[in-house]
Amino acid sequence: MQGFRSPRDLQRSVNVFSAVRNLFVPPRSRRSASATNLHRLNAMAEWKSAASVVA
């Protein structure tokens, strides 16, 4: 719990982190570099659209 004031704050941060990580990290499989790059580009586009809606 380094840097967190309560277990609730830690859990909230972990929940957000895991959701964002699942968006950006491609599933483990034998993918080409271009397929991985495409996955990350799509993830960044989703992130930007979600951030603009929330902000």
N, C-alpha and C positions, 0 to 999 in steps of 0.2 A: 504494500500500500504506500509505497514511496511517493510523496508529494500529494497524496489524496487525503482529504480531511475525514472522510467517512467511507465505509464500504459501499454505500449507495452511490457516491460520486464515482468511485472506482468502477462499479458495475455499469453505470451510465456510459462512461468513457469506453469501456470494453465493448459494449453493445454497438456503439457508433463505429469504433475501429473495425470490428469484425464485418460489419455491413459494407464499409468502404473497401476493406481489403478484398472481400469476395467480389466486388465489382471490378477491381483492377488486376487481380492476379488470375491469370488464365488457369483452367483446370490442368492438372498434371496428365499429360499424354504426349505422344510423339507428334509434335506440331512443327511445321516449318517456321522459320524466322518471320516470314511474311505473314503467316496466319497469326502468330503471336502479336506482331505489330498491328495488324488490323484489329485484333481483339482490344488492344490498349487504346487505339484511336477511337473505337466505338465507345469504350468505357469513358474516355475523356469527354466525348460529345455528350453522353448521358449525364456526366457529372456537371458539365457546364450548363446544361438545360435545367437540371435540378437546382443548381446554385442560383441561377437567375430567377427562378420561380420563388424560391424561399427568400432571397435577398430583397 
